[in-house]
Amino acid sequence: MIINFNVLLASLVYAVVGIVVFTAGFFVFDLLTPGKLWEEIQVKQNMAVAVFGGAVALGFAIIVAAAVHG
């Protein structure tokens, strides 16, 4: 099996860019919503906020993947 290092490097760069954009988007979402997201989930055990945060994270992931994929 022949490994093309240019393709491997491009994949790693796209993965890192995708993770950075996803993380930044999630932190912006946390800043725009009232209250502290992690405090609601961990301290107060608010399941509704956890499900909503997971849905938003999944939505961000789909958007970032589509943008990176082209």
All heavy atoms as TSV, in Angstrom:
chain	resi	resn	atom	element	x	y	z
A	1	MET	N	N	0.844	-1.176	0.000
A	1	MET	CA	C	0.000	0.000	0.000
A	1	MET	C	C	0.892	1.242	0.000
A	1	MET	O	O	1.805	1.364	0.803
A	1	MET	CB	C	-0.898	-0.018	1.240
A	1	MET	CG	C	-1.844	1.149	1.285
A	1	MET	SD	S	-3.148	0.932	2.493
A	1	MET	CE	C	-2.459	1.851	3.839
A	2	ILE	N	N	0.615	2.140	-0.917
A	2	ILE	CA	C	1.385	3.374	-1.050
A	2	ILE	C	C	0.647	4.488	-0.319
A	2	ILE	O	O	-0.542	4.712	-0.540
A	2	ILE	CB	C	1.581	3.745	-2.529
A	2	ILE	CG1	C	2.345	2.620	-3.241
A	2	ILE	CG2	C	2.304	5.067	-2.644
A	2	ILE	CD1	C	2.427	2.815	-4.731
A	3	ILE	N	N	1.378	5.165	0.540
A	3	ILE	CA	C	0.784	6.270	1.305
A	3	ILE	C	C	1.212	7.576	0.654
A	3	ILE	O	O	2.401	7.851	0.499
A	3	ILE	CB	C	1.235	6.233	2.772
A	3	ILE	CG1	C	0.762	4.944	3.439
A	3	ILE	CG2	C	0.708	7.450	3.520
A	3	ILE	CD1	C	1.270	4.769	4.839
A	4	ASN	N	N	0.249	8.383	0.286
A	4	ASN	CA	C	0.518	9.693	-0.273
A	4	ASN	C	C	0.534	10.692	0.879
A	4	ASN	O	O	-0.500	10.992	1.473
A	4	ASN	CB	C	-0.565	10.047	-1.297
A	4	ASN	CG	C	-0.225	11.304	-2.056
A	4	ASN	OD1	O	0.667	12.057	-1.677
A	4	ASN	ND2	N	-0.951	11.542	-3.132
A	5	PHE	N	N	1.700	11.202	1.219
A	5	PHE	CA	C	1.839	12.067	2.386
A	5	PHE	C	C	1.183	13.427	2.183
A	5	PHE	O	O	0.769	14.058	3.147
A	5	PHE	CB	C	3.317	12.225	2.762
A	5	PHE	CG	C	3.881	10.981	3.371
A	5	PHE	CD1	C	4.763	10.188	2.659
A	5	PHE	CD2	C	3.507	10.591	4.639
A	5	PHE	CE1	C	5.276	9.034	3.213
A	5	PHE	CE2	C	4.015	9.443	5.209
A	5	PHE	CZ	C	4.904	8.656	4.499
A	6	ASN	N	N	1.044	13.871	0.943
A	6	ASN	CA	C	0.341	15.130	0.697
A	6	ASN	C	C	-1.136	15.012	1.057
A	6	ASN	O	O	-1.713	15.911	1.657
A	6	ASN	CB	C	0.487	15.559	-0.763
A	6	ASN	CG	C	1.906	15.969	-1.101
A	6	ASN	OD1	O	2.655	16.409	-0.230
A	6	ASN	ND2	N	2.272	15.808	-2.352
A	7	VAL	N	N	-1.738	13.894	0.707
A	7	VAL	CA	C	-3.143	13.660	1.043
A	7	VAL	C	C	-3.300	13.497	2.551
A	7	VAL	O	O	-4.246	14.025	3.147
A	7	VAL	CB	C	-3.677	12.425	0.292
A	7	VAL	CG1	C	-5.080	12.071	0.748
A	7	VAL	CG2	C	-3.640	12.655	-1.200
A	8	LEU	N	N	-2.381	12.792	3.171
A	8	LEU	CA	C	-2.423	12.614	4.618
A	8	LEU	C	C	-2.282	13.950	5.341
A	8	LEU	O	O	-3.028	14.244	6.284
A	8	LEU	CB	C	-1.318	11.651	5.067
A	8	LEU	CG	C	-1.243	11.370	6.565
A	8	LEU	CD1	C	-2.489	10.644	7.028
A	8	LEU	CD2	C	0.008	10.564	6.871
A	9	LEU	N	N	-1.370	14.781	4.905
A	9	LEU	CA	C	-1.175	16.093	5.509
A	9	LEU	C	C	-2.402	16.980	5.314
A	9	LEU	O	O	-2.843	17.659	6.245
A	9	LEU	CB	C	0.067	16.774	4.920
A	9	LEU	CG	C	0.400	18.155	5.487
A	9	LEU	CD1	C	0.721	18.057	6.973
A	9	LEU	CD2	C	1.552	18.772	4.722
A	10	ALA	N	N	-2.978	16.954	4.119
A	10	ALA	CA	C	-4.182	17.745	3.858
A	10	ALA	C	C	-5.338	17.281	4.742
A	10	ALA	O	O	-6.085	18.099	5.286
A	10	ALA	CB	C	-4.569	17.650	2.387
A	11	SER	N	N	-5.469	15.989	4.929
A	11	SER	CA	C	-6.530	15.462	5.786
A	11	SER	C	C	-6.335	15.905	7.231
A	11	SER	O	O	-7.305	16.271	7.911
A	11	SER	CB	C	-6.560	13.941	5.721
A	11	SER	OG	O	-6.869	13.507	4.430
A	12	LEU	N	N	-5.113	15.877	7.704
A	12	LEU	CA	C	-4.834	16.312	9.074
A	12	LEU	C	C	-5.100	17.808	9.249
A	12	LEU	O	O	-5.654	18.228	10.272
A	12	LEU	CB	C	-3.392	15.984	9.456
A	12	LEU	CG	C	-3.084	14.503	9.650
A	12	LEU	CD1	C	-1.594	14.305	9.898
A	12	LEU	CD2	C	-3.896	13.931	10.790
A	13	VAL	N	N	-4.723	18.601	8.262
A	13	VAL	CA	C	-4.972	20.045	8.338
A	13	VAL	C	C	-6.467	20.323	8.350
A	13	VAL	O	O	-6.950	21.124	9.159
A	13	VAL	CB	C	-4.271	20.780	7.170
A	13	VAL	CG1	C	-4.751	22.203	7.072
A	13	VAL	CG2	C	-2.767	20.732	7.347
A	14	TYR	N	N	-7.228	19.657	7.476
A	14	TYR	CA	C	-8.681	19.848	7.457
A	14	TYR	C	C	-9.308	19.399	8.776
A	14	TYR	O	O	-10.242	20.029	9.273
A	14	TYR	CB	C	-9.324	19.098	6.295
A	14	TYR	CG	C	-9.209	19.828	4.979
A	14	TYR	CD1	C	-8.650	19.218	3.874
A	14	TYR	CD2	C	-9.677	21.126	4.841
A	14	TYR	CE1	C	-8.551	19.880	2.663
A	14	TYR	CE2	C	-9.582	21.797	3.638
A	14	TYR	CZ	C	-9.016	21.166	2.554
A	14	TYR	OH	O	-8.926	21.827	1.374
A	15	ALA	N	N	-8.804	18.319	9.350
A	15	ALA	CA	C	-9.336	17.847	10.622
A	15	ALA	C	C	-9.084	18.867	11.735
A	15	ALA	O	O	-9.980	19.178	12.528
A	15	ALA	CB	C	-8.717	16.499	10.987
A	16	VAL	N	N	-7.875	19.411	11.781
A	16	VAL	CA	C	-7.541	20.404	12.813
A	16	VAL	C	C	-8.368	21.671	12.623
A	16	VAL	O	O	-8.910	22.221	13.593
A	16	VAL	CB	C	-6.024	20.700	12.801
A	16	VAL	CG1	C	-5.699	21.901	13.659
A	16	VAL	CG2	C	-5.243	19.489	13.260
A	17	VAL	N	N	-8.488	22.121	11.383
A	17	VAL	CA	C	-9.299	23.322	11.114
A	17	VAL	C	C	-10.753	23.074	11.500
A	17	VAL	O	O	-11.402	23.925	12.124
A	17	VAL	CB	C	-9.175	23.736	9.630
A	17	VAL	CG1	C	-10.221	24.774	9.262
A	17	VAL	CG2	C	-7.786	24.256	9.340
A	18	GLY	N	N	-11.275	21.905	11.181
A	18	GLY	CA	C	-12.646	21.569	11.537
A	18	GLY	C	C	-12.866	21.548	13.040
A	18	GLY	O	O	-13.869	22.058	13.543
A	19	ILE	N	N	-11.932	20.975	13.778
A	19	ILE	CA	C	-12.043	20.918	15.234
A	19	ILE	C	C	-11.976	22.313	15.834
A	19	ILE	O	O	-12.740	22.652	16.749
A	19	ILE	CB	C	-10.956	19.997	15.826
A	19	ILE	CG1	C	-11.260	18.548	15.441
A	19	ILE	CG2	C	-10.858	20.147	17.331
A	19	ILE	CD1	C	-10.137	17.582	15.741
A	20	VAL	N	N	-11.086	23.160	15.321
A	20	VAL	CA	C	-10.961	24.529	15.835
A	20	VAL	C	C	-12.234	25.331	15.558
A	20	VAL	O	O	-12.753	26.020	16.449
A	20	VAL	CB	C	-9.717	25.224	15.226
A	20	VAL	CG1	C	-9.720	26.710	15.500
A	20	VAL	CG2	C	-8.447	24.586	15.760
A	21	VAL	N	N	-12.768	25.223	14.347
A	21	VAL	CA	C	-13.994	25.947	13.999
A	21	VAL	C	C	-15.170	25.439	14.832
A	21	VAL	O	O	-15.981	26.226	15.338
A	21	VAL	CB	C	-14.283	25.832	12.488
A	21	VAL	CG1	C	-15.666	26.360	12.152
A	21	VAL	CG2	C	-13.223	26.566	11.699
A	22	PHE	N	N	-15.268	24.129	15.009
A	22	PHE	CA	C	-16.337	23.558	15.830
A	22	PHE	C	C	-16.247	24.056	17.268
A	22	PHE	O	O	-17.245	24.467	17.860
A	22	PHE	CB	C	-16.262	22.033	15.798
A	22	PHE	CG	C	-17.192	21.373	16.770
A	22	PHE	CD1	C	-18.533	21.245	16.471
A	22	PHE	CD2	C	-16.727	20.898	17.978
A	22	PHE	CE1	C	-19.396	20.640	17.369
A	22	PHE	CE2	C	-17.581	20.302	18.876
A	22	PHE	CZ	C	-18.922	20.168	18.571
A	23	THR	N	N	-15.055	24.034	17.843
A	23	THR	CA	C	-14.871	24.482	19.223
A	23	THR	C	C	-15.197	25.957	19.366
A	23	THR	O	O	-15.874	26.361	20.325
A	23	THR	CB	C	-13.420	24.203	19.670
A	23	THR	OG1	O	-13.135	22.816	19.476
A	23	THR	CG2	C	-13.219	24.551	21.128
A	24	ALA	N	N	-14.739	26.771	18.435
A	24	ALA	CA	C	-15.038	28.206	18.490
A	24	ALA	C	C	-16.540	28.452	18.373
A	24	ALA	O	O	-17.103	29.274	19.112
A	24	ALA	CB	C	-14.288	28.938	17.375
A	25	GLY	N	N	-17.203	27.742	17.481
A	25	GLY	CA	C	-18.644	27.897	17.327
A	25	GLY	C	C	-19.399	27.495	18.575
A	25	GLY	O	O	-20.372	28.152	18.974
A	26	PHE	N	N	-18.969	26.429	19.216
A	26	PHE	CA	C	-19.648	25.990	20.437
A	26	PHE	C	C	-19.436	26.987	21.575
A	26	PHE	O	O	-20.359	27.247	22.357
A	26	PHE	CB	C	-19.163	24.600	20.838
A	26	PHE	CG	C	-20.097	23.916	21.780
A	26	PHE	CD1	C	-21.270	23.357	21.307
A	26	PHE	CD2	C	-19.828	23.841	23.126
A	26	PHE	CE1	C	-22.149	22.724	22.167
A	26	PHE	CE2	C	-20.704	23.219	23.992
A	26	PHE	CZ	C	-21.861	22.653	23.514
A	27	PHE	N	N	-18.239	27.576	21.674
A	27	PHE	CA	C	-18.005	28.584	22.717
A	27	PHE	C	C	-18.816	29.852	22.446
A	27	PHE	O	O	-19.327	30.466	23.380
A	27	PHE	CB	C	-16.515	28.912	22.847
A	27	PHE	CG	C	-15.766	27.897	23.658
A	27	PHE	CD1	C	-14.663	27.259	23.117
A	27	PHE	CD2	C	-16.149	27.569	24.940
A	27	PHE	CE1	C	-13.969	26.319	23.841
A	27	PHE	CE2	C	-15.459	26.624	25.679
A	27	PHE	CZ	C	-14.364	25.992	25.127
A	28	VAL	N	N	-18.954	30.230	21.193
A	28	VAL	CA	C	-19.800	31.382	20.854
A	28	VAL	C	C	-21.250	31.078	21.217
A	28	VAL	O	O	-21.949	31.925	21.777
A	28	VAL	CB	C	-19.658	31.743	19.358
A	28	VAL	CG1	C	-20.729	32.736	18.933
A	28	VAL	CG2	C	-18.270	32.305	19.086
A	29	PHE	N	N	-21.700	29.864	20.934
A	29	PHE	CA	C	-23.056	29.465	21.328
A	29	PHE	C	C	-23.224	29.557	22.838
A	29	PHE	O	O	-24.247	30.033	23.333
A	29	PHE	CB	C	-23.329	28.041	20.846
A	29	PHE	CG	C	-24.547	27.420	21.477
A	29	PHE	CD1	C	-25.811	27.848	21.112
A	29	PHE	CD2	C	-24.420	26.423	22.426
A	29	PHE	CE1	C	-26.928	27.286	21.686
A	29	PHE	CE2	C	-25.528	25.861	22.997
A	29	PHE	CZ	C	-26.792	26.282	22.632
A	30	ASP	N	N	-22.222	29.125	23.590
A	30	ASP	CA	C	-22.291	29.184	25.053
A	30	ASP	C	C	-22.346	30.632	25.538
A	30	ASP	O	O	-23.038	30.940	26.504
A	30	ASP	CB	C	-21.093	28.460	25.655
A	30	ASP	CG	C	-21.218	28.253	27.158
A	30	ASP	OD1	O	-22.351	28.333	27.668
A	30	ASP	OD2	O	-20.200	28.002	27.805
A	31	LEU	N	N	-21.631	31.524	24.861
A	31	LEU	CA	C	-21.653	32.933	25.259
A	31	LEU	C	C	-22.987	33.601	24.925
A	31	LEU	O	O	-23.429	34.498	25.648
A	31	LEU	CB	C	-20.522	33.688	24.566
A	31	LEU	CG	C	-19.108	33.361	25.030
A	31	LEU	CD1	C	-18.094	34.086	24.156
A	31	LEU	CD2	C	-18.917	33.737	26.482
A	32	LEU	N	N	-23.630	33.171	23.850
A	32	LEU	CA	C	-24.881	33.802	23.425
A	32	LEU	C	C	-26.103	33.321	24.200
A	32	LEU	O	O	-27.126	33.993	24.204
A	32	LEU	CB	C	-25.103	33.571	21.926
A	32	LEU	CG	C	-24.109	34.262	20.998
A	32	LEU	CD1	C	-24.391	33.875	19.556
A	32	LEU	CD2	C	-24.167	35.762	21.169
A	33	THR	N	N	-26.008	32.180	24.831
A	33	THR	CA	C	-27.140	31.662	25.595
A	33	THR	C	C	-27.068	32.167	27.030
A	33	THR	O	O	-25.980	32.371	27.576
A	33	THR	CB	C	-27.148	30.119	25.600
A	33	THR	OG1	O	-25.898	29.643	26.088
A	33	THR	CG2	C	-27.401	29.578	24.219
A	34	PRO	N	N	-28.231	32.370	27.653
A	34	PRO	CA	C	-28.208	32.827	29.040
A	34	PRO	C	C	-27.724	31.719	29.978
A	34	PRO	O	O	-28.048	30.547	29.788
A	34	PRO	CB	C	-29.665	33.189	29.323
A	34	PRO	CG	C	-30.453	32.435	28.333
A	34	PRO	CD	C	-29.577	32.263	27.128
A	35	GLY	N	N	-26.955	32.093	30.964
A	35	GLY	CA	C	-26.440	31.118	31.923
A	35	GLY	C	C	-25.184	30.429	31.417
A	35	GLY	O	O	-24.713	30.654	30.315
A	36	LYS	N	N	-24.646	29.603	32.270
A	36	LYS	CA	C	-23.450	28.824	31.938
A	36	LYS	C	C	-23.876	27.418	31.532
A	36	LYS	O	O	-24.520	26.703	32.300
A	36	LYS	CB	C	-22.520	28.747	33.138
A	36	LYS	CG	C	-22.082	30.080	33.669
A	36	LYS	CD	C	-20.799	30.484	33.039
A	36	LYS	CE	C	-20.277	31.724	33.763
A	36	LYS	NZ	N	-19.698	32.651	32.887
A	37	LEU	N	N	-23.521	27.027	30.332
A	37	LEU	CA	C	-23.960	25.749	29.789
A	37	LEU	C	C	-23.414	24.575	30.611
A	37	LEU	O	O	-24.156	23.680	30.992
A	37	LEU	CB	C	-23.537	25.636	28.327
A	37	LEU	CG	C	-24.058	24.443	27.554
A	37	LEU	CD1	C	-25.569	24.525	27.432
A	37	LEU	CD2	C	-23.428	24.389	26.188
A	38	TRP	N	N	-22.120	24.578	30.888
A	38	TRP	CA	C	-21.521	23.448	31.612
A	38	TRP	C	C	-21.994	23.386	33.051
A	38	TRP	O	O	-22.119	22.306	33.616
A	38	TRP	CB	C	-20.001	23.525	31.558
A	38	TRP	CG	C	-19.493	23.228	30.185
A	38	TRP	CD1	C	-18.858	24.088	29.348
A	38	TRP	CD2	C	-19.623	22.005	29.462
A	38	TRP	NE1	N	-18.592	23.474	28.162
A	38	TRP	CE2	C	-19.039	22.198	28.207
A	38	TRP	CE3	C	-20.177	20.777	29.771
A	38	TRP	CZ2	C	-18.991	21.193	27.254
A	38	TRP	CZ3	C	-20.139	19.778	28.816
A	38	TRP	CH2	C	-19.546	19.987	27.574
A	39	GLU	N	N	-22.255	24.541	33.664
A	39	GLU	CA	C	-22.779	24.547	35.034
A	39	GLU	C	C	-24.175	23.930	35.073
A	39	GLU	O	O	-24.492	23.146	35.976
A	39	GLU	CB	C	-22.821	25.975	35.573
A	39	GLU	CG	C	-23.344	26.075	36.988
A	39	GLU	CD	C	-23.410	27.509	37.466
A	39	GLU	OE1	O	-22.569	28.324	37.026
A	39	GLU	OE2	O	-24.307	27.806	38.270
A	40	GLU	N	N	-25.005	24.264	34.096
A	40	GLU	CA	C	-26.352	23.696	34.031
A	40	GLU	C	C	-26.298	22.179	33.843
A	40	GLU	O	O	-27.099	21.454	34.428
A	40	GLU	CB	C	-27.145	24.315	32.879
A	40	GLU	CG	C	-27.675	25.688	33.147
A	40	GLU	CD	C	-28.814	25.688	34.147
A	40	GLU	OE1	O	-29.605	24.723	34.169
A	40	GLU	OE2	O	-28.911	26.667	34.896
A	41	ILE	N	N	-25.355	21.715	33.039
A	41	ILE	CA	C	-25.285	20.282	32.754
A	41	ILE	C	C	-24.671	19.510	33.919
A	41	ILE	O	O	-25.219	18.503	34.366
A	41	ILE	CB	C	-24.503	20.032	31.452
A	41	ILE	CG1	C	-25.281	20.592	30.259
A	41	ILE	CG2	C	-24.237	18.541	31.246
A	41	ILE	CD1	C	-24.511	20.585	28.961
A	42	GLN	N	N	-23.538	19.966	34.432
A	42	GLN	CA	C	-22.814	19.196	35.432
A	42	GLN	C	C	-23.319	19.415	36.857
A	42	GLN	O	O	-23.533	18.458	37.591
A	42	GLN	CB	C	-21.327	19.516	35.370
A	42	GLN	CG	C	-20.673	18.938	34.153
A	42	GLN	CD	C	-19.176	19.173	34.134
A	42	GLN	OE1	O	-18.679	20.061	34.807
A	42	GLN	NE2	N	-18.470	18.381	33.366
A	43	VAL	N	N	-23.512	20.655	37.239
A	43	VAL	CA	C	-23.870	20.939	38.628
A	43	VAL	C	C	-25.357	20.719	38.861
A	43	VAL	O	O	-25.758	20.030	39.796
A	43	VAL	CB	C	-23.465	22.380	39.007
A	43	VAL	CG1	C	-23.915	22.719	40.410
A	43	VAL	CG2	C	-21.964	22.566	38.863
A	44	LYS	N	N	-26.184	21.291	37.993
A	44	LYS	CA	C	-27.630	21.211	38.182
A	44	LYS	C	C	-28.253	19.973	37.553
A	44	LYS	O	O	-29.442	19.723	37.735
A	44	LYS	CB	C	-28.290	22.470	37.625
A	44	LYS	CG	C	-27.874	23.738	38.338
A	44	LYS	CD	C	-28.563	24.946	37.761
A	44	LYS	CE	C	-28.105	26.214	38.463
A	44	LYS	NZ	N	-28.750	27.400	37.865
A	45	GLN	N	N	-27.471	19.191	36.796
A	45	GLN	CA	C	-27.933	17.963	36.155
A	45	GLN	C	C	-29.174	18.205	35.284
A	45	GLN	O	O	-30.117	17.415	35.287
A	45	GLN	CB	C	-28.236	16.895	37.213
A	45	GLN	CG	C	-27.055	16.495	38.049
A	45	GLN	CD	C	-26.020	15.730	37.262
A	45	GLN	OE1	O	-26.378	14.807	36.544
A	45	GLN	NE2	N	-24.768	16.086	37.390
A	46	ASN	N	N	-29.155	19.296	34.523
A	46	ASN	CA	C	-30.281	19.663	33.677
A	46	ASN	C	C	-30.203	18.870	32.372
A	46	ASN	O	O	-29.424	19.192	31.477
A	46	ASN	CB	C	-30.262	21.173	33.409
A	46	ASN	CG	C	-31.519	21.667	32.775
A	46	ASN	OD1	O	-32.256	20.903	32.168
A	46	ASN	ND2	N	-31.759	22.968	32.904
A	47	MET	N	N	-31.020	17.844	32.265
A	47	MET	CA	C	-30.984	16.954	31.104
A	47	MET	C	C	-31.459	17.656	29.835
A	47	MET	O	O	-30.957	17.380	28.744
A	47	MET	CB	C	-31.837	15.719	31.369
A	47	MET	CG	C	-31.740	14.676	30.289
A	47	MET	SD	S	-30.091	13.980	30.087
A	47	MET	CE	C	-29.952	13.022	31.569
A	48	ALA	N	N	-32.412	18.565	29.954
A	48	ALA	CA	C	-32.920	19.270	28.775
A	48	ALA	C	C	-31.820	20.121	28.146
A	48	ALA	O	O	-31.688	20.168	26.919
A	48	ALA	CB	C	-34.113	20.139	29.153
A	49	VAL	N	N	-31.030	20.786	28.961
A	49	VAL	CA	C	-29.921	21.590	28.447
A	49	VAL	C	C	-28.859	20.693	27.818
A	49	VAL	O	O	-28.280	21.031	26.788
A	49	VAL	CB	C	-29.325	22.480	29.561
A	49	VAL	CG1	C	-28.077	23.185	29.090
A	49	VAL	CG2	C	-30.348	23.474	30.054
A	50	ALA	N	N	-28.638	19.525	28.400
A	50	ALA	CA	C	-27.652	18.595	27.846
A	50	ALA	C	C	-28.087	18.090	26.471
A	50	ALA	O	O	-27.278	18.024	25.545
A	50	ALA	CB	C	-27.450	17.425	28.804
A	51	VAL	N	N	-29.364	17.762	26.339
A	51	VAL	CA	C	-29.870	17.291	25.043
A	51	VAL	C	C	-29.807	18.413	24.020
A	51	VAL	O	O	-29.403	18.212	22.865
A	51	VAL	CB	C	-31.307	16.742	25.194
A	51	VAL	CG1	C	-31.940	16.494	23.842
A	51	VAL	CG2	C	-31.294	15.480	26.024
A	52	PHE	N	N	-30.203	19.617	24.421
A	52	PHE	CA	C	-30.150	20.759	23.512
A	52	PHE	C	C	-28.705	21.070	23.105
A	52	PHE	O	O	-28.424	21.311	21.925
A	52	PHE	CB	C	-30.785	21.982	24.172
A	52	PHE	CG	C	-30.785	23.200	23.298
A	52	PHE	CD1	C	-31.549	23.240	22.153
A	52	PHE	CD2	C	-30.016	24.304	23.624
A	52	PHE	CE1	C	-31.549	24.360	21.336
A	52	PHE	CE2	C	-30.004	25.422	22.817
A	52	PHE	CZ	C	-30.784	25.453	21.673
A	53	GLY	N	N	-27.780	21.048	24.056
A	53	GLY	CA	C	-26.369	21.285	23.739
A	53	GLY	C	C	-25.807	20.223	22.805
A	53	GLY	O	O	-25.032	20.522	21.896
A	54	GLY	N	N	-26.213	18.981	23.003
A	54	GLY	CA	C	-25.782	17.908	22.115
A	54	GLY	C	C	-26.324	18.083	20.709
A	54	GLY	O	O	-25.619	17.835	19.727
A	55	ALA	N	N	-27.583	18.518	20.609
A	55	ALA	CA	C	-28.171	18.757	19.291
A	55	ALA	C	C	-27.476	19.911	18.577
A	55	ALA	O	O	-27.217	19.848	17.369
A	55	ALA	CB	C	-29.662	19.049	19.432
A	56	VAL	N	N	-27.148	20.955	19.318
A	56	VAL	CA	C	-26.425	22.089	18.730
A	56	VAL	C	C	-25.027	21.650	18.299
A	56	VAL	O	O	-24.565	22.016	17.212
A	56	VAL	CB	C	-26.367	23.268	19.726
A	56	VAL	CG1	C	-25.398	24.330	19.252
A	56	VAL	CG2	C	-27.747	23.860	19.924
A	57	ALA	N	N	-24.359	20.847	19.127
A	57	ALA	CA	C	-23.028	20.350	18.768
A	57	ALA	C	C	-23.087	19.490	17.509
A	57	ALA	O	O	-22.217	19.597	16.633
A	57	ALA	CB	C	-22.441	19.550	19.927
A	58	LEU	N	N	-24.103	18.656	17.405
A	58	LEU	CA	C	-24.258	17.830	16.210
A	58	LEU	C	C	-24.522	18.692	14.980
A	58	LEU	O	O	-23.969	18.450	13.903
A	58	LEU	CB	C	-25.395	16.832	16.407
A	58	LEU	CG	C	-25.598	15.790	15.325
A	58	LEU	CD1	C	-24.354	14.931	15.169
A	58	LEU	CD2	C	-26.787	14.928	15.659
A	59	GLY	N	N	-25.346	19.718	15.133
A	59	GLY	CA	C	-25.606	20.637	14.028
A	59	GLY	C	C	-24.351	21.368	13.588
A	59	GLY	O	O	-24.080	21.497	12.387
A	60	PHE	N	N	-23.568	21.860	14.563
A	60	PHE	CA	C	-22.301	22.518	14.225
A	60	PHE	C	C	-21.366	21.549	13.506
A	60	PHE	O	O	-20.690	21.920	12.539
A	60	PHE	CB	C	-21.605	23.049	15.470
A	60	PHE	CG	C	-22.122	24.334	15.988
A	60	PHE	CD1	C	-22.035	24.648	17.332
A	60	PHE	CD2	C	-22.711	25.276	15.148
A	60	PHE	CE1	C	-22.513	25.842	17.827
A	60	PHE	CE2	C	-23.196	26.469	15.630
A	60	PHE	CZ	C	-23.092	26.758	16.978
A	61	ALA	N	N	-21.311	20.316	13.970
A	61	ALA	CA	C	-20.427	19.333	13.356
A	61	ALA	C	C	-20.813	19.065	11.906
A	61	ALA	O	O	-19.956	18.951	11.033
A	61	ALA	CB	C	-20.453	18.035	14.158
A	62	ILE	N	N	-22.110	18.980	11.634
A	62	ILE	CA	C	-22.577	18.746	10.261
A	62	ILE	C	C	-22.227	19.938	9.370
A	62	ILE	O	O	-21.760	19.771	8.236
A	62	ILE	CB	C	-24.083	18.459	10.251
A	62	ILE	CG1	C	-24.348	17.099	10.896
A	62	ILE	CG2	C	-24.651	18.504	8.830
A	62	ILE	CD1	C	-25.810	16.813	11.152
A	63	ILE	N	N	-22.430	21.137	9.882
A	63	ILE	CA	C	-22.119	22.338	9.108
A	63	ILE	C	C	-20.620	22.446	8.816
A	63	ILE	O	O	-20.201	22.721	7.693
A	63	ILE	CB	C	-22.628	23.605	9.831
A	63	ILE	CG1	C	-24.150	23.617	9.829
A	63	ILE	CG2	C	-22.071	24.870	9.194
A	63	ILE	CD1	C	-24.746	24.658	10.743
A	64	VAL	N	N	-19.796	22.207	9.835
A	64	VAL	CA	C	-18.340	22.286	9.647
A	64	VAL	C	C	-17.873	21.203	8.691
A	64	VAL	O	O	-17.044	21.451	7.817
A	64	VAL	CB	C	-17.615	22.191	11.016
A	64	VAL	CG1	C	-16.128	22.005	10.824
A	64	VAL	CG2	C	-17.892	23.434	11.843
A	65	ALA	N	N	-18.407	19.999	8.809
A	65	ALA	CA	C	-18.015	18.908	7.911
A	65	ALA	C	C	-18.391	19.226	6.468
A	65	ALA	O	O	-17.610	18.978	5.549
A	65	ALA	CB	C	-18.663	17.602	8.354
A	66	ALA	N	N	-19.566	19.800	6.281
A	66	ALA	CA	C	-19.985	20.166	4.923
A	66	ALA	C	C	-19.111	21.284	4.363
A	66	ALA	O	O	-18.773	21.282	3.174
A	66	ALA	CB	C	-21.447	20.591	4.913
A	67	ALA	N	N	-18.732	22.233	5.220
A	67	ALA	CA	C	-17.891	23.337	4.755
A	67	ALA	C	C	-16.482	22.866	4.421
A	67	ALA	O	O	-15.887	23.296	3.427
A	67	ALA	CB	C	-17.830	24.430	5.818
A	68	VAL	N	N	-15.951	21.963	5.209
A	68	VAL	CA	C	-14.596	21.464	4.967
A	68	VAL	C	C	-14.589	20.526	3.755
A	68	VAL	O	O	-13.674	20.566	2.939
A	68	VAL	CB	C	-14.038	20.749	6.228
A	68	VAL	CG1	C	-12.787	19.995	5.915
A	68	VAL	CG2	C	-13.778	21.765	7.323
A	69	HIS	N	N	-15.613	19.730	3.635
A	69	HIS	CA	C	-15.676	18.767	2.533
A	69	HIS	C	C	-15.867	19.449	1.191
A	69	HIS	O	O	-15.359	18.993	0.179
A	69	HIS	CB	C	-16.807	17.759	2.786
A	69	HIS	CG	C	-16.810	16.641	1.794
A	69	HIS	ND1	N	-17.484	16.721	0.599
A	69	HIS	CD2	C	-16.219	15.436	1.808
A	69	HIS	CE1	C	-17.310	15.612	-0.066
A	69	HIS	NE2	N	-16.541	14.810	0.641
A	70	GLY	N	N	-16.583	20.564	1.213
A	70	GLY	CA	C	-16.755	21.320	-0.027
A	70	GLY	C	C	-18.057	21.033	-0.620
A	70	GLY	O	O	-18.521	21.065	-1.619
